[in-house]
Amino acid sequence: MSKAPAFQFYPGDWLREPGLQASSCAVRGAWINLLCRMWDAPRRGVLTGTDDQIRRMAGAETAEWGCIKAELTLHQIANVTNCNGRVTVLCRRMARDEKARRDN
């Protein structure tokens, strides 16, 4: 099964998401970068790697990355977990849409 070449982007959802709109520009920029990486990830909607790998995928500077991760979690934009030196970032909607696509 081939991967779809693009993902749905809903401007209304982006603009109406309270947590996202309450976040800094750095968080919104990092989030769209992470969404693009998640789309192309082996497990769509999920990125796993070291803290530094995920930071670089987000396009974030080292000094701002801790705040970005905290805001992603605080504003419930993404599920961010740390376990044994590995960080996992999950986009709930993309993972749910991918599951539905595979189930159909």
Secondary structure as UniProt FT lines:
FT   HELIX           11..16
FT   HELIX           18..21
FT   HELIX           25..39
FT   TURN            44..45
FT   STRAND          46..49
FT   HELIX           51..58
FT   HELIX           62..74
FT   TURN            75..76
FT   STRAND          79..83
FT   TURN            84..85
FT   STRAND          86..90
FT   HELIX           92..103
//
